[in-house]
Amino acid sequence: MTTMETNAVLYIHGKGGSAEEAAHYKALFPSCAVSGLDYKNFTPWETGLEIRDAVTALKKRHRSVILIANSIGAYFSMHANAEEAISHAYFISPVVDMEKLITGMMQAVNVTEDELRAKGTVPTNFGEDLSWTYLSYVRNHPVKWNVPTDILYGSNDSLTSFETIRAFAGKHRARLTVMEKRRTLVPHGRTAAVSGQLDSKKRKGEQYAITNRTSDPAPVD
């Protein structure tokens, strides 16, 4: 079988992850060429370009490209402008409203927009710098996503509320599966557990509307 007769799977990790996590998905897609991207930047405008280049290269060699993206990796992927080359996407605990996330961080450390605009960058005590350039980009580049997408979400996700993920799923016609009493579904180094959950859904051929919730599985956090 030539590469043009096969599908490719590209995994985009979240913060603190790595391309090596892609290996956990090989069993889920045994007939596909599975790889991960170790992106070098950490902004949507730079990382998005890296993802676009990776998707474009894979599409030239394979029949189609399937995307698996975790947490902020999903947000970066939606800024890659590579929708036409992606046949399907699987998002795991995705960040889908970055503006809401950033403004929430600003409120938590009592930083106003005027202050952030004046200083440009404000460090925080929880390890994330607030950036006016980043916030401005997010506001000027709202997410546009038109790829058939399945979302796996933990009901206790601390970064994205259920209302936010439900609104995103409804707007973009994504299928949403909610894992009850779970936080972010892929703590660093725990990708294998989630690939098992995705595998069970794929094997059963289950379809989920955005109002459906799965039964409570074995803990993954």
N, C-alpha and C positions, 0 to 999 in steps of 0.2 A: 504494500500500500504506500503510495507516495504521500508527501506531506500535504499536497493540495487536496487529497481525499480525506484528510482528517481534520478534526476541530482542535482548536487551541484553547487552553484555559489559562488566564492570566490572573494571578493573585496579587492584590495590593494590600500591604499590611497597614496596621495602625501605628500609633506612636509607641516606640519601644520595641516594635516587632521587627521581622526581617523576612526576606524573600524565602528563606529556608522553610518557613511555615507552609509554603505551597505543597511540600511533600505530603502533608496530611490529606490533601484532596486528590491524590493520585488514585486511591482506591475508589473514590466516589465517581471519578471520570476515567475509567481504565482504558478507554479507547481514544483518549485525547492526549495531546501533548501539554502537560501541565508545567507551568513555570511561574516564578515570582519576580517581582521587580524591587530591587533595592534602590529606591530613589535617593538622590543626594541632597535635595532641597526640601524645605518644609513650609512652602507657601503655595496657595492654590494656583497662582500664575506660573510659578516655576515647576512645581511638581506636576501640574496639569500637562505641561509640555513634555515632560519625561514620560508620562503615561501615554500621551498621544503618540509619541515616537515608538514606544513599545508595542502598542496596539497596531499601529500602521505596519510595523515590521512583521508582526505575526500574521496579519491579514494577507500580506503578500505571499506567505508560505503555506497558509492553511485555508480551508474552506470557510470557516467562520471562527469568531473569537468570543469566548464566554468569559465574563468578568466576575471575579469574586473579590469583594472589597470589605475591609473591616474598619469600623469606627471612622476616624478622620480620613482614612484611605478612600472611603466611599465619597466623602466630600471632595477630595482632590480629583477623583475620577470623574465627577460630574462637571469639572472645570477643564477637562481634557479636550473637549470638542471632538470627540471620537465616536459619537453615537452611531454614525452610519456603519462603522466597522464592527460594532458589538452586537451580537445576536441576542444575548440574554445576560442579565446581571443578577448576582446574588449578593445582597448587602447584609452584613452582620453587625448589629448594634451601630448603625450608621449615624454620623453627625449630618443632619439635614438642614438645620437652621443655625448657621454660624453666627449671624448677627445677634440672635437671641442669646446664644452661648456667651459671646463676648460682652454684651451689655450686662448680662448677669454677673460675669466676673468683675466688671467695673463697679457694679453696685456692691458686690461683696467686699471690695477694698476701698469703697468710698472715693472713686475716681470719676469726676465729671467729664463730659465730652469736651468742654472748654479746656480743662486741664490736660486731657490726653492730646488734644489738637495742639496745644501750646508746647508741650514737652516732646511730642512725637512718640516716645516710648516710655512706659512706666513699668518697672519691675514689680512683681508681687511676691508675697511670702509663700505662695504655693507653687512656685517654680515656672510660672508662665508669664512672659512679658506681654503687656498690653501694647498694641501698636496702632497708631492712628492710620498709618498707611494700609495696614491689614484690614482694619474696620472699613475704611473708605473703599477698598477694593471689593469687599464683600457686599457692601451696599450698592455699588455701581455694577456689580455682576451677579444678579440673582440667578439661582439655579434654574437651568433649563434642561430637562431630562426626558427623553422620549424613547427609552429602551425598555422592553419587557423585563420587569424586575420582581424578584422575590425578596422579602425582607424578613429576617429573623431578629426579634427584639425582646429584651428582657424587661418585664413589667416594672422593675425597680431601677431601671437605667438612670444613673445620676446626671448624665449629660443631656439627655433628650427625653422630654415628657411624653406620656402616651398620647396626649392631645396633639402634640407637635408631629409625632410619627404618623398618627392616624390621618392628620390633615395632609401630610406629604403623600402618603399612600393613596389617598383619595384623589388628590390633584394630579398625580402622575400615574394613576391606574396600576399601582403596584399591589402585589399580593402580600399581605402582612400576617405573619405568624407571631403570636405573643407567648413567650415562655413565662408563666406566672412565677412571681416571687424570685425573679432573677435580676441581677444588676447587669452591667455590661457583660455580654456573653463570652467575650474572648479576653480574659485577663492575659497579660503577657505570658507566652509560653504554654497556653492552654488551648491552642487551636484544635488539637485532636478531638477534644470532647465535642466541640461544636460541629466538626465535620461529621461526626457520628450522628448528630441530630439532623443535619441536612440529609445525610444518607437515608435515614429512616423515612423522611418525608418523600424523597425521590423514589425509593423502592415501593412505597405504598401508592405513589401517584396521586397524593392528596392535593386538592385545590383549596385555597383559603381565601375567603373574602376578608375585607379589612375589619369586619366586626367579629370574626371568629378568633377564638383563643384555643391554644393547644392544651392538652392535659399536662399536669405538672410532672416533668421528667426527672431523671436523676440529676442531682446538683452538678453544675459545671463551674461554680464560683466558690 
